[in-house]
């Protein structure tokens, strides 16, 4: 008699008749399928005509891509492979096997519809009682483009390359004339032709650089910018997000702007449009500050907590503020940060907005975009943000999740502290004898 269970790889069913018999009821794939069923996918369907062969349903393609970005899969080929191996993805695909070409084509084809999905998911989040706009933290980060640092054209670099290629052509020409060995002569001729072709590309690249009006132009992804932050150079895009008090992303965009402060007001307007209400407070870092931004937010009835660069250095490292505030709005802003509430708001900004960026860039493998072009990388980022909001919402609603327990413990602690402060305030003072 053996204690081992029967093992038979050739059995009739390698998979269960129903996925729900294996995966837990609270699995992300079931939650995501319920959300997609509530979305309006008409904008996806409008992109296709009635002619041609049968296509995969937009709900299928959207479901697998949302699950992919929610679990850190950003490659079409990797997603194709995982659909054949991952039980949750096979459930979302309905047993179909879309190839990487079809998956990637769907992602490229629907930039507006995917951004519309972000807004619909955000509305669903707010219907559940989340996405509160008491205080909204806005921040940006540089995300690397699909373009290496070695493939960035500048006028000086192109002139140096032109000189080097001309020298290579002359050297290979001399070796070609001096060689008696037919094999060595053919090799020298081949290398000379390669150097000549590279040399011929220089005038066109110089002309393209002049037309762009930029000092440095990436070759692989011309829409990308050469960004410098904290002494490091990144060839990429500025990713901007606005995060609610309960850590949901309520606004997102990809920009080519080198400076961040130009994107603050458009981001606040996007939050108002997406959520249908105006934030009470706007939190930001020094990169978003300008006198005009602070004045506009104040005029529109929003309480801004955004330090200038000199004040931010003191808030982060201590010391005295360098430089004297001349504008009245800057004086008012610095006065805010001298208070306990102002410093608390600055600390809250970091705790609110840095977490989503860390999740997207590290856990979801979005430190570098795979696609090229401003519109396409915008689609990638929108899918990543949708995946983040959905996983956050699932954990908020799941009583078995660690986030749910931490949230309830934190709310209970705050209620006890508030009650304790109330008791101290109402306690009568003892009279002095």
C-alpha positions, 0 to 999 in steps of 0.5 A: 500500500502506497501513501502517494497520490495517483500521478498521471500527466496523460489524464483526460483533464489537465485543467478543471472544467471551471476556473472558479474551482481552482482560483479563489473567489477574490482573485484579481481576474474575477474582479477585473472581469466584473469591472470590464463588464460595466464599461462602455466599449462603444469607442473601441467598436467604432474603430472597426468597420463591418467589412473583413474577417472576424476579430477578437472582442474588445472586452477580451483584448482590454481585459488581458491587457489590464490584467497584464499591466496590473501584474507587471507584464508590458510586452506583447510577446510575454503576454501571448506566452502567459495567456497560454500558461496562466490560468487567470489570463486563459479565463479572461481570454475565454480560451482564445489565443491571441498572438502578440501581433494582434495584442500589440495592434490593439494597444496601438490602435485605441489611444483615445478609447484607453484614456476613456477607460481610465476615466470610466474606471475612476468613476467606478472607484468614486462610486465605491466611495474612494478617490477623495479630493480633500487634498490632491498631491501632484508630482512628476517623474522622468520615465525612460524612452525606448531610446539609448543615450548613445543614440542622441544627435547634437550638432557637435556630435554629428560633426565629430561623427562625420570627421570620424567616418571620413577618416574610416573611409580613407583608411579602408580605401588605402587597405583595399588598394594595398591588399593582395589577398582577395579575402582581405581585400573583399573585407576591406571593401565591405567595411569601406562601404559601411563607413560610406553609408554611415557618412551619407546619413549625416547630412539628413540627420543634421537637417532633421536636427535643425528643423526640430529646433532642439539642441539634442534629438533622439534618433530612435524616438524623436518625440522623447526629450533629454531630461536632466534631474538631480545631475542625471540625464534621462532620454524619456518623457515626463510622467505626471500624476495626481493622487487622492488622499486615499492613494488613487490616481485621479489624473495622469498625463505624459508630456514632453516638457523639460520643466515640470511647473508648466504641467501643474495647472493642466493637471489640476484642470484634468482632475476637476474634469475627471472627478466633477469637483475641485480639490480643496488643497493641492500639494506639490514639490518645488519643481511645480512652483511658480508665482503664476501657479500659486496665484492661479490656484489661490484665485480659483479657491484652492489652498496650495502647499507648493514650496519654492526650491530654496524653501524645499531644500530647508524642508528636506535637509534643514537650515535657513532659507536662502534668498529673500521672497519678493513676490507677495504670493511667495511670502504667503507660501513661505508663511504657510510652511512655517506652521505645523499644518504646512509641514504636515502637508508637505510630509503628506505629499511625499507619503501620498504621491511617491508610493504610486510612482514606486509601484508603477516603475518598480513592481509593474516594470514601467521604468522604461516605455516599450513603445515609441512616440508620445501618443503610444507611450501615453497609452502605455502609461494609461494602462499602467495607471488603470491597472494600479487603480484596479488592484488598489480598489480590489484590496480596499474592498477585500476584507482578507487583504492586508491593506484592508486591515491596515486601513481599518486599524488606522481609522480606528486609531484616528477615531480614538485619538480624536475622542481622546482630544475631545475628552481633554478639551471638555474636561473642566480645569481644577481651580487653584486653592 
